[in-house]
Amino acid sequence: MSDTRVEVVIDDRLRLVTAVLAAASWPEIEQDQLTHAVHPHAKQMRQFVAPYKAHPAVIWVNQVIERGEPLDEVFTAVSQNVQQEAFDDFQTDTHLVNFWQEHKADWEEALHDLTAIFPDSYLAAFLNQISDDPLTQTIRIMPNLVYPSLTAVLVSGFDTLTLMQPPPKAVGESAPWPYGEDPDWVQAEICHRLVQFALADTLEMLSPEQQALLTHAAVTLYLETAVDDGEAMAYMVRSKKQHKLPTLPLVVENLRDYLEERNGRSITSVISEQ
């Protein structure tokens, strides 16, 4: 039995990367992808670091972004002390620690909300149930009120797996909602990203449609226990329509049967049985 745990944390090394990202070209890139309002804290951060656009840490991040490197890898590299001197200098030069302290209430609210949403370790147990290679790292869930503001970042280390989740996007031009305003969305989003990680080797062998079927079926089953049957059903219906997956209900039931009695089968059998 795996002893994988789920913790809600704020990692200052990773938070530092979000500040450098705010000074880099990333905010404009995001808006080009999808026009959206950001958290007020992200706006404040962007104004705060605006004078440091020519800082070596910012230049490095811009170069990495221009090469098309995924943000997961950027955050992971910095967490492993790549460009350590440049990032440490950025933190010192900007007096970033003082900025975090001035806005402590925003982060405490986010931390409180996420802690309430994930009070136990069922997430880890579920991920280990669906994977043939159980996770041994501690799963850490971290709020991200800065950048990126549209997508989660996953940072994989030797002992920890940290998922940095932006808050729920509001409708239209409104600022994002607090995590506590839509806990079911938070559960689904975080589970979906971690299912993709836990099943990465399997998903590589599948078509995009098959990948979507398997991941959304897994999230549906997770929500049945983590939230309730009603939210699981609502998620399945939304996903079926949004992603054009007419056979999703069947895959959900196939996956349920698979998890109850594997019989030596591969998890991909839940799709081939359609």
N, C-alpha and C positions, 0 to 999 in steps of 0.2 A: 504494500500500500504506500502510495506516495505521500510525503509530508509537505507537499507544496502548500504555501500559504498565500493569502491575498492581503495586502496592506495598502492603505491610502497614505500617500506621502507628498512632500514637496522637496524635490532634489535641487539644491541651489546650483549645482554644476549644470544641470539641464536647463534650469530657469535662466541661467546666464546666456545660453545659446539663443533662447527666445528673444532676449534683449538685443543681441547682435543681429539677429534676423530682422528685427524691427528697424534697424539702421541700414540694412542692406536693401537690395532691390526686390526682396520677396513680397512686401505688401502690394506693390504695383502688379507683380506677376499674378498674385491671387485675385486682385480685382479684375484683371483681364480674363481670368478663368470664369469668374462669376461675380458680378457686382453685388456687394453685401455690406451690411453694417458690421462693425467689429465691437468687441467689448470696450466700454469706456476706458478701461485700464490699458488696453492696447493702444488707444489713441494717445493717452498720456505718456506711455512709454515711447511711442514714436516721436513725439515732440521732445521728450527728454534726451533722446539719443541722437537727434537730428544733427547736432554739431560734430558728430563723430563718424560721419560717412566715409572719411578718408583714413580711418583707423585700420591698422594692419589686420585685425581680426575681421573687420567688415569686408575688407578687400579680399581676404581669403575665402570668406563665405560666398561672396559674389562670384568669384572664380569657380568655385565648386558648383554653384547653381547653374552657371553658364555651361558647364560641362554636362549638365543633366544628371548629376548625382542625386539619388533619392534622399529626402530629408532624414529618413530613418538612419541612413549611413552617416550623414553629417553629425547628427546628435550623438550617435554611437561613437564616432571617432573622437569627438571632444570629450565625451565621458571617459574615454580611455587615454586622455591627456595628449591627443594630437593637437598641435598648435597651443600647447599649454601656456607658454609665455605670453603670446599675443592675447589670449582670452583673459588671463590674469591681469594683464595691463589694462585691458578694456574695463574690467570691473573696477580697478583702482582709479583709472583716469576719470571715469564717469561718476564715481562715488555711488555706484549702483546699490550697495548695501543700504545706504540711507534712503534711496528711492523705495526699495522693498519695504523698509520699515514704515515709511510714510503711508504706504498703501497696504499695510498688513491686514486691515479689516476685509478687503476684497478676497484675499487668499484664505483667510480664516473661514469666511462664509463658504467658499468653494470646498475647502477641506471638510468642513462640517457636513455639507450636503452629500459629498461622495462617501463619507464614512457612514452616513445613515443609509445610503443606497446599497452599500456592500457590507452588511453587518456580520457575514459569515463567509466560509470558504467554499460554498457550493460551486462557484465559478471554476475554481481550480479542480474540484472533483469532477465536474462535467467535462472539462477539457481533457482530463486524463482518462475519462471513460470513452471518449470518441477516438482517441489517438492510440496507435500501437506503440508509440514511443513516449511514455508519460513525461511530463515536464518535471524537472527537479529544481528549477529556479523558483525563487519567491516572486510571485506576481505582484507588481507594484502599480497602482493606479494613481496618476498624478493629474491634477487640474492644470489646464493651460489657458490662461487668460490673455496671452499675448499672441505670438505667431508660432506656427501656422494656425489660422483661425477657422479653416474649413475641414481640415483632415487631421486624424490622429497620427501620432508619431510613436513608433515602437522601437525601443532601445533594448537590445539583447546583450546582457553581460554574462559573466561566468556564473554568478550566484543570483542574479536578478533579471527579471523581464519587466521593463517599465513601459506602460502605455500612457502616453500623454494625451488626454482627451479634451478638445475644445468644448465649450458649453453649447447647448442646443441652439441651432440657428432659428431666429424668429421669422415670422412671416413678413415679407416685404422689406422695408428699409429700417425696421426696428432693430435695436441692439439685441444681442443674444439673450436668451432667458437664463436665469440661474439654474444650475444643475437640479436643484430641488423642485423646480417647476415641472420638469418632465423626466422623472426618474426611470420610467419604463423605456423611454428613448435611450437614456444613458446605458441601461442594462443591455439593450439590444445592440447598440453601436459597439460597446466594448467587447461583448461576447463575439460579435461578428468578426472584429479585427483579430481577436485571439484565436478563433476557430481557423481563420486563414493561416495563422502562424503554426498552430498545432497540426494542421493537415497539409502543410506546404508541399511536402514531397508527393502526396497523393494528388493534390490539385494540379500539380504540374503536368500530370498525365491526362488531364481532362480538358474538354473544350470549355470555352467561356460560359456557355449555357449550363453545362454539367457542373462547373464550379459554383455557379450561382445557385443551382438547385441544392447542392449538398450543403453549402454554407447557410443558406436561408432555412433549410430544413433543420439543421443543427440548432440555429438560434431559436426557432419555434419551439423545439423540445426543451431547450434551456429555460425559456420564459415560462413554460408550464409550471416548473418548480420554483424558479426564482421570483416570479410574479404571481400569475394565476392563469387558468385555462382561457379566460376571456381575452387577456392581453395577448396570449400566444396565438389564439385564433385570429385576432385583429391584425397581428403582425403578418401571419401567413397570408391573409386575404390581401393586405396592402402590397406585400412583396410579389405575390402572384400577378397582380395587376400592373404594378409599377415596372417590374422587370420582365413581363411577358413570359411567365412560367406556368402554363396551364396544368402541368403535371406535378406541381409542387405539393399539393395535398397527398398524392400517392407516395411521393418520395419521403414525406414526413412519416407516414405510416410504415414504409419500408425501413426507414432508419430506426424507428421505435422497435420494430421486430428485431432488427440487427443488434441493437444494444441489449435487448433482453436475452438473446440467444445467438451468439455469433456463429457457432458451428464451424469455426476455422475459416470463415469467408473473409474476403476483403470488403472494406467499407464501400468501395465503388460498386458493389453488387446492388446497393439500394437504388442505384440509377438504372442499371442494366435490367432490373426486374420490372421496369415500367411496362 
